[in-house]
Amino acid sequence: MGPPPSEPIGLQLSRTAKVLSRAFDEALAGAGGSLPVWLVLVSLKAQRPGRQRQLAEAVGVEGPTLTHHLNKMEAAGLVTRTTDPNNRRVHRVELTEQGEVVFGRLRQAALKFDRRLRAGISDAQIDTLTDVLGHLRLNAGAGPAPNRELEP
């Protein structure tokens, strides 16, 4: 049996994802951040204030990994963590003023990166890409596609 007539979609996506991920990491690093910091800040902006367990789910990491990131972010003055007075097992995470500043800076970097990626691609092509990626996630068993109206 010979090679497939064209490169499999999964392989194309995997290679593309790695390139885009590295480039996005560089864009965030250039703005003084990182992907984990960005994901936590975006999630906190969407769920203010956030429970630590819900935040881990939103970011897509396990609790100990989130705790590691939050320790660094708290030391940098980006977030505060408090224990819920009604349930000591629940920890709430909130952005500080400095966290808001960093969020704004990283948001600008994310938007600039998004504009860079969209260069030369029509709105119709972006809509088609969004639909195709959603179908691929469904076909892979990952559930429905996220809302395309979401803005970083």
CNS distance restraints for C-alpha pairs under 8 A (distance, minus, plus):
assign (resid   4 and name CA) (resid   8 and name CA) 7.61 0.50 0.50
assign (resid   7 and name CA) (resid  11 and name CA) 6.87 0.50 0.50
assign (resid   7 and name CA) (resid  12 and name CA) 6.75 0.50 0.50
assign (resid   8 and name CA) (resid  12 and name CA) 6.41 0.50 0.50
assign (resid   9 and name CA) (resid  13 and name CA) 6.07 0.50 0.50
assign (resid  10 and name CA) (resid  14 and name CA) 6.02 0.50 0.50
assign (resid  11 and name CA) (resid  15 and name CA) 6.17 0.50 0.50
assign (resid  12 and name CA) (resid  16 and name CA) 6.11 0.50 0.50
assign (resid  13 and name CA) (resid  17 and name CA) 5.84 0.50 0.50
assign (resid  14 and name CA) (resid  18 and name CA) 6.31 0.50 0.50
assign (resid  15 and name CA) (resid  19 and name CA) 6.46 0.50 0.50
assign (resid  16 and name CA) (resid  20 and name CA) 6.12 0.50 0.50
assign (resid  17 and name CA) (resid  21 and name CA) 5.80 0.50 0.50
assign (resid  18 and name CA) (resid  22 and name CA) 6.16 0.50 0.50
assign (resid  19 and name CA) (resid  23 and name CA) 6.24 0.50 0.50
assign (resid  20 and name CA) (resid  24 and name CA) 5.99 0.50 0.50
assign (resid  21 and name CA) (resid  25 and name CA) 6.06 0.50 0.50
assign (resid  22 and name CA) (resid  26 and name CA) 6.24 0.50 0.50
assign (resid  23 and name CA) (resid  27 and name CA) 6.25 0.50 0.50
assign (resid  24 and name CA) (resid  28 and name CA) 6.19 0.50 0.50
assign (resid  24 and name CA) (resid  35 and name CA) 7.94 0.50 0.50
assign (resid  24 and name CA) (resid 110 and name CA) 7.64 0.50 0.50
assign (resid  24 and name CA) (resid 113 and name CA) 6.90 0.50 0.50
assign (resid  25 and name CA) (resid  29 and name CA) 6.00 0.50 0.50
assign (resid  25 and name CA) (resid  34 and name CA) 6.13 0.50 0.50
assign (resid  25 and name CA) (resid  35 and name CA) 6.08 0.50 0.50
assign (resid  26 and name CA) (resid  30 and name CA) 6.04 0.50 0.50
assign (resid  27 and name CA) (resid  31 and name CA) 6.64 0.50 0.50
assign (resid  27 and name CA) (resid 109 and name CA) 6.20 0.50 0.50
assign (resid  27 and name CA) (resid 110 and name CA) 7.39 0.50 0.50
assign (resid  27 and name CA) (resid 113 and name CA) 6.86 0.50 0.50
assign (resid  28 and name CA) (resid  32 and name CA) 6.41 0.50 0.50
assign (resid  28 and name CA) (resid  33 and name CA) 5.05 0.50 0.50
assign (resid  28 and name CA) (resid  34 and name CA) 5.36 0.50 0.50
assign (resid  28 and name CA) (resid  35 and name CA) 6.87 0.50 0.50
assign (resid  28 and name CA) (resid  38 and name CA) 7.94 0.50 0.50
assign (resid  28 and name CA) (resid 106 and name CA) 6.19 0.50 0.50
assign (resid  28 and name CA) (resid 109 and name CA) 6.16 0.50 0.50
assign (resid  28 and name CA) (resid 110 and name CA) 7.11 0.50 0.50
assign (resid  29 and name CA) (resid  33 and name CA) 4.79 0.50 0.50
assign (resid  29 and name CA) (resid  34 and name CA) 5.53 0.50 0.50
assign (resid  31 and name CA) (resid 105 and name CA) 6.40 0.50 0.50
assign (resid  31 and name CA) (resid 106 and name CA) 6.02 0.50 0.50
assign (resid  31 and name CA) (resid 109 and name CA) 6.40 0.50 0.50
assign (resid  32 and name CA) (resid 106 and name CA) 7.70 0.50 0.50
assign (resid  33 and name CA) (resid  37 and name CA) 6.32 0.50 0.50
assign (resid  33 and name CA) (resid  38 and name CA) 6.93 0.50 0.50
assign (resid  33 and name CA) (resid 102 and name CA) 7.81 0.50 0.50
assign (resid  33 and name CA) (resid 106 and name CA) 6.71 0.50 0.50
assign (resid  34 and name CA) (resid  38 and name CA) 6.12 0.50 0.50
assign (resid  35 and name CA) (resid  39 and name CA) 6.04 0.50 0.50
assign (resid  36 and name CA) (resid  40 and name CA) 6.22 0.50 0.50
assign (resid  36 and name CA) (resid  59 and name CA) 7.94 0.50 0.50
assign (resid  36 and name CA) (resid  69 and name CA) 7.12 0.50 0.50
assign (resid  37 and name CA) (resid  41 and name CA) 6.11 0.50 0.50
assign (resid  37 and name CA) (resid  69 and name CA) 7.32 0.50 0.50
assign (resid  37 and name CA) (resid  73 and name CA) 7.46 0.50 0.50
assign (resid  38 and name CA) (resid  42 and name CA) 6.00 0.50 0.50
assign (resid  38 and name CA) (resid 103 and name CA) 7.16 0.50 0.50
assign (resid  38 and name CA) (resid 106 and name CA) 6.73 0.50 0.50
assign (resid  39 and name CA) (resid  43 and name CA) 6.05 0.50 0.50
assign (resid  39 and name CA) (resid  59 and name CA) 5.77 0.50 0.50
assign (resid  40 and name CA) (resid  44 and name CA) 6.09 0.50 0.50
assign (resid  40 and name CA) (resid  55 and name CA) 7.23 0.50 0.50
assign (resid  40 and name CA) (resid  59 and name CA) 6.32 0.50 0.50
assign (resid  41 and name CA) (resid  45 and name CA) 6.17 0.50 0.50
assign (resid  41 and name CA) (resid  95 and name CA) 7.47 0.50 0.50
assign (resid  41 and name CA) (resid  99 and name CA) 7.44 0.50 0.50
assign (resid  41 and name CA) (resid 103 and name CA) 6.08 0.50 0.50
assign (resid  42 and name CA) (resid  46 and name CA) 6.35 0.50 0.50
assign (resid  42 and name CA) (resid 103 and name CA) 7.43 0.50 0.50
assign (resid  42 and name CA) (resid 152 and name CA) 7.11 0.50 0.50
assign (resid  43 and name CA) (resid  47 and name CA) 6.24 0.50 0.50
assign (resid  43 and name CA) (resid  55 and name CA) 6.66 0.50 0.50
assign (resid  43 and name CA) (resid  58 and name CA) 6.46 0.50 0.50
assign (resid  43 and name CA) (resid  59 and name CA) 6.91 0.50 0.50
assign (resid  44 and name CA) (resid  48 and name CA) 5.31 0.50 0.50
assign (resid  44 and name CA) (resid  49 and name CA) 6.42 0.50 0.50
assign (resid  44 and name CA) (resid  50 and name CA) 5.98 0.50 0.50
assign (resid  44 and name CA) (resid  55 and name CA) 7.40 0.50 0.50
assign (resid  44 and name CA) (resid  93 and name CA) 7.63 0.50 0.50
assign (resid  44 and name CA) (resid  94 and name CA) 6.79 0.50 0.50
assign (resid  44 and name CA) (resid  95 and name CA) 7.00 0.50 0.50
assign (resid  48 and name CA) (resid  94 and name CA) 6.59 0.50 0.50
assign (resid  49 and name CA) (resid  92 and name CA) 6.43 0.50 0.50
assign (resid  49 and name CA) (resid  93 and name CA) 5.87 0.50 0.50
assign (resid  49 and name CA) (resid  94 and name CA) 5.05 0.50 0.50
assign (resid  49 and name CA) (resid  95 and name CA) 7.84 0.50 0.50
assign (resid  50 and name CA) (resid  54 and name CA) 6.82 0.50 0.50
assign (resid  50 and name CA) (resid  55 and name CA) 6.17 0.50 0.50
assign (resid  50 and name CA) (resid  92 and name CA) 5.47 0.50 0.50
assign (resid  50 and name CA) (resid  93 and name CA) 5.24 0.50 0.50
assign (resid  50 and name CA) (resid  94 and name CA) 6.60 0.50 0.50
assign (resid  51 and name CA) (resid  55 and name CA) 6.05 0.50 0.50
assign (resid  51 and name CA) (resid  90 and name CA) 6.72 0.50 0.50
assign (resid  51 and name CA) (resid  91 and name CA) 5.69 0.50 0.50
assign (resid  51 and name CA) (resid  92 and name CA) 4.49 0.50 0.50
assign (resid  51 and name CA) (resid  93 and name CA) 6.12 0.50 0.50
assign (resid  52 and name CA) (resid  56 and name CA) 6.23 0.50 0.50
assign (resid  52 and name CA) (resid  63 and name CA) 7.87 0.50 0.50
assign (resid  52 and name CA) (resid  90 and name CA) 7.31 0.50 0.50
assign (resid  52 and name CA) (resid  91 and name CA) 5.55 0.50 0.50
assign (resid  52 and name CA) (resid  92 and name CA) 5.82 0.50 0.50
assign (resid  52 and name CA) (resid  93 and name CA) 6.24 0.50 0.50
assign (resid  53 and name CA) (resid  57 and name CA) 6.54 0.50 0.50
assign (resid  53 and name CA) (resid  63 and name CA) 6.69 0.50 0.50
assign (resid  53 and name CA) (resid  90 and name CA) 8.00 0.50 0.50
assign (resid  53 and name CA) (resid  91 and name CA) 7.99 0.50 0.50
assign (resid  54 and name CA) (resid  58 and name CA) 6.18 0.50 0.50
assign (resid  55 and name CA) (resid  59 and name CA) 6.08 0.50 0.50
assign (resid  56 and name CA) (resid  60 and name CA) 5.91 0.50 0.50
assign (resid  56 and name CA) (resid  61 and name CA) 5.30 0.50 0.50
assign (resid  56 and name CA) (resid  62 and name CA) 6.04 0.50 0.50
assign (resid  56 and name CA) (resid  63 and name CA) 5.84 0.50 0.50
assign (resid  56 and name CA) (resid  66 and name CA) 5.90 0.50 0.50
assign (resid  57 and name CA) (resid  61 and name CA) 6.34 0.50 0.50
assign (resid  57 and name CA) (resid  62 and name CA) 7.49 0.50 0.50
assign (resid  61 and name CA) (resid  65 and name CA) 6.23 0.50 0.50
assign (resid  61 and name CA) (resid  66 and name CA) 6.35 0.50 0.50
assign (resid  62 and name CA) (resid  66 and name CA) 6.36 0.50 0.50
assign (resid  63 and name CA) (resid  67 and name CA) 6.10 0.50 0.50
assign (resid  64 and name CA) (resid  68 and name CA) 6.25 0.50 0.50
assign (resid  65 and name CA) (resid  69 and name CA) 6.51 0.50 0.50
assign (resid  66 and name CA) (resid  70 and name CA) 5.99 0.50 0.50
assign (resid  67 and name CA) (resid  71 and name CA) 5.97 0.50 0.50
assign (resid  68 and name CA) (resid  72 and name CA) 6.64 0.50 0.50
assign (resid  69 and name CA) (resid  73 and name CA) 6.17 0.50 0.50
assign (resid  70 and name CA) (resid  74 and name CA) 5.77 0.50 0.50
assign (resid  70 and name CA) (resid  79 and name CA) 7.42 0.50 0.50
assign (resid  71 and name CA) (resid  75 and name CA) 6.14 0.50 0.50
assign (resid  72 and name CA) (resid  76 and name CA) 6.20 0.50 0.50
assign (resid  73 and name CA) (resid  77 and name CA) 6.27 0.50 0.50
assign (resid  73 and name CA) (resid  78 and name CA) 5.24 0.50 0.50
assign (resid  73 and name CA) (resid  79 and name CA) 6.00 0.50 0.50
assign (resid  74 and name CA) (resid  78 and name CA) 5.60 0.50 0.50
assign (resid  74 and name CA) (resid  79 and name CA) 4.92 0.50 0.50
assign (resid  74 and name CA) (resid  80 and name CA) 5.86 0.50 0.50
assign (resid  74 and name CA) (resid  81 and name CA) 7.72 0.50 0.50
assign (resid  77 and name CA) (resid  96 and name CA) 6.83 0.50 0.50
assign (resid  77 and name CA) (resid  98 and name CA) 6.34 0.50 0.50
assign (resid  77 and name CA) (resid  99 and name CA) 6.97 0.50 0.50
assign (resid  78 and name CA) (resid  95 and name CA) 6.01 0.50 0.50
assign (resid  78 and name CA) (resid  96 and name CA) 5.39 0.50 0.50
assign (resid  78 and name CA) (resid  97 and name CA) 7.41 0.50 0.50
assign (resid  78 and name CA) (resid  98 and name CA) 5.37 0.50 0.50
assign (resid  78 and name CA) (resid  99 and name CA) 3.86 0.50 0.50
assign (resid  78 and name CA) (resid 100 and name CA) 7.63 0.50 0.50
assign (resid  78 and name CA) (resid 102 and name CA) 7.65 0.50 0.50
assign (resid  79 and name CA) (resid  93 and name CA) 6.55 0.50 0.50
assign (resid  79 and name CA) (resid  94 and name CA) 5.43 0.50 0.50
assign (resid  79 and name CA) (resid  95 and name CA) 4.47 0.50 0.50
assign (resid  79 and name CA) (resid  96 and name CA) 5.19 0.50 0.50
assign (resid  79 and name CA) (resid  99 and name CA) 6.14 0.50 0.50
assign (resid  80 and name CA) (resid  93 and name CA) 5.67 0.50 0.50
assign (resid  80 and name CA) (resid  94 and name CA) 5.38 0.50 0.50
assign (resid  80 and name CA) (resid  95 and name CA) 6.48 0.50 0.50
assign (resid  80 and name CA) (resid  96 and name CA) 6.67 0.50 0.50
assign (resid  81 and name CA) (resid  91 and name CA) 6.38 0.50 0.50
assign (resid  81 and name CA) (resid  92 and name CA) 5.47 0.50 0.50
assign (resid  81 and name CA) (resid  93 and name CA) 4.56 0.50 0.50
assign (resid  81 and name CA) (resid  94 and name CA) 6.57 0.50 0.50
assign (resid  82 and name CA) (resid  91 and name CA) 5.54 0.50 0.50
assign (resid  82 and name CA) (resid  92 and name CA) 5.24 0.50 0.50
assign (resid  82 and name CA) (resid  93 and name CA) 6.65 0.50 0.50
assign (resid  83 and name CA) (resid  87 and name CA) 7.52 0.50 0.50
assign (resid  83 and name CA) (resid  88 and name CA) 5.58 0.50 0.50
assign (resid  83 and name CA) (resid  89 and name CA) 7.22 0.50 0.50
assign (resid  83 and name CA) (resid  90 and name CA) 5.94 0.50 0.50
assign (resid  83 and name CA) (resid  91 and name CA) 4.54 0.50 0.50
assign (resid  83 and name CA) (resid  92 and name CA) 6.18 0.50 0.50
assign (resid  84 and name CA) (resid  88 and name CA) 5.56 0.50 0.50
assign (resid  84 and name CA) (resid  89 and name CA) 7.50 0.50 0.50
assign (resid  84 and name CA) (resid  90 and name CA) 5.49 0.50 0.50
assign (resid  84 and name CA) (resid  91 and name CA) 5.86 0.50 0.50
assign (resid  84 and name CA) (resid  92 and name CA) 6.59 0.50 0.50
assign (resid  95 and name CA) (resid  99 and name CA) 5.17 0.50 0.50
assign (resid  95 and name CA) (resid 100 and name CA) 6.36 0.50 0.50
assign (resid  96 and name CA) (resid 100 and name CA) 6.29 0.50 0.50
assign (resid  97 and name CA) (resid 101 and name CA) 6.42 0.50 0.50
assign (resid  98 and name CA) (resid 102 and name CA) 6.24 0.50 0.50
assign (resid  99 and name CA) (resid 103 and name CA) 5.94 0.50 0.50
assign (resid 100 and name CA) (resid 104 and name CA) 6.20 0.50 0.50
assign (resid 101 and name CA) (resid 105 and name CA) 6.38 0.50 0.50
assign (resid 102 and name CA) (resid 106 and name CA) 6.08 0.50 0.50
assign (resid 103 and name CA) (resid 107 and name CA) 5.85 0.50 0.50
assign (resid 104 and name CA) (resid 108 and name CA) 6.28 0.50 0.50
assign (resid 105 and name CA) (resid 109 and name CA) 6.47 0.50 0.50
assign (resid 106 and name CA) (resid 110 and name CA) 6.06 0.50 0.50
assign (resid 107 and name CA) (resid 111 and name CA) 6.08 0.50 0.50
assign (resid 107 and name CA) (resid 152 and name CA) 6.31 0.50 0.50
assign (resid 108 and name CA) (resid 112 and name CA) 6.06 0.50 0.50
assign (resid 109 and name CA) (resid 113 and name CA) 6.09 0.50 0.50
assign (resid 110 and name CA) (resid 114 and name CA) 6.12 0.50 0.50
assign (resid 110 and name CA) (resid 152 and name CA) 6.92 0.50 0.50
assign (resid 111 and name CA) (resid 115 and name CA) 6.21 0.50 0.50
assign (resid 111 and name CA) (resid 152 and name CA) 7.00 0.50 0.50
assign (resid 112 and name CA) (resid 116 and name CA) 6.24 0.50 0.50
assign (resid 113 and name CA) (resid 117 and name CA) 6.29 0.50 0.50
assign (resid 114 and name CA) (resid 118 and name CA) 6.21 0.50 0.50
assign (resid 115 and name CA) (resid 119 and name CA) 6.25 0.50 0.50
assign (resid 118 and name CA) (resid 122 and name CA) 7.79 0.50 0.50
assign (resid 118 and name CA) (resid 126 and name CA) 7.81 0.50 0.50
assign (resid 121 and name CA) (resid 125 and name CA) 6.17 0.50 0.50
assign (resid 121 and name CA) (resid 126 and name CA) 6.78 0.50 0.50
assign (resid 122 and name CA) (resid 126 and name CA) 6.31 0.50 0.50
assign (resid 123 and name CA) (resid 127 and name CA) 6.17 0.50 0.50
assign (resid 124 and name CA) (resid 128 and name CA) 6.19 0.50 0.50
assign (resid 125 and name CA) (resid 129 and name CA) 6.01 0.50 0.50
assign (resid 126 and name CA) (resid 130 and name CA) 6.05 0.50 0.50
assign (resid 127 and name CA) (resid 131 and name CA) 6.21 0.50 0.50
assign (resid 128 and name CA) (resid 132 and name CA) 6.07 0.50 0.50
assign (resid 129 and name CA) (resid 133 and name CA) 6.01 0.50 0.50
assign (resid 130 and name CA) (resid 134 and name CA) 6.14 0.50 0.50
assign (resid 130 and name CA) (resid 148 and name CA) 7.25 0.50 0.50
assign (resid 131 and name CA) (resid 135 and name CA) 6.25 0.50 0.50
assign (resid 132 and name CA) (resid 136 and name CA) 6.17 0.50 0.50
assign (resid 133 and name CA) (resid 137 and name CA) 6.22 0.50 0.50
assign (resid 133 and name CA) (resid 145 and name CA) 7.72 0.50 0.50
assign (resid 134 and name CA) (resid 138 and name CA) 6.28 0.50 0.50
assign (resid 134 and name CA) (resid 144 and name CA) 6.68 0.50 0.50
assign (resid 134 and name CA) (resid 145 and name CA) 4.53 0.50 0.50
assign (resid 134 and name CA) (resid 146 and name CA) 7.69 0.50 0.50
assign (resid 135 and name CA) (resid 139 and name CA) 6.00 0.50 0.50
assign (resid 135 and name CA) (resid 145 and name CA) 7.55 0.50 0.50
assign (resid 136 and name CA) (resid 140 and name CA) 6.06 0.50 0.50
assign (resid 137 and name CA) (resid 141 and name CA) 6.29 0.50 0.50
assign (resid 137 and name CA) (resid 142 and name CA) 5.17 0.50 0.50
assign (resid 137 and name CA) (resid 143 and name CA) 6.51 0.50 0.50
assign (resid 137 and name CA) (resid 144 and name CA) 7.11 0.50 0.50
assign (resid 137 and name CA) (resid 145 and name CA) 6.81 0.50 0.50
assign (resid 138 and name CA) (resid 142 and name CA) 5.45 0.50 0.50
assign (resid 138 and name CA) (resid 143 and name CA) 5.14 0.50 0.50
assign (resid 138 and name CA) (resid 144 and name CA) 5.92 0.50 0.50
assign (resid 138 and name CA) (resid 145 and name CA) 7.38 0.50 0.50
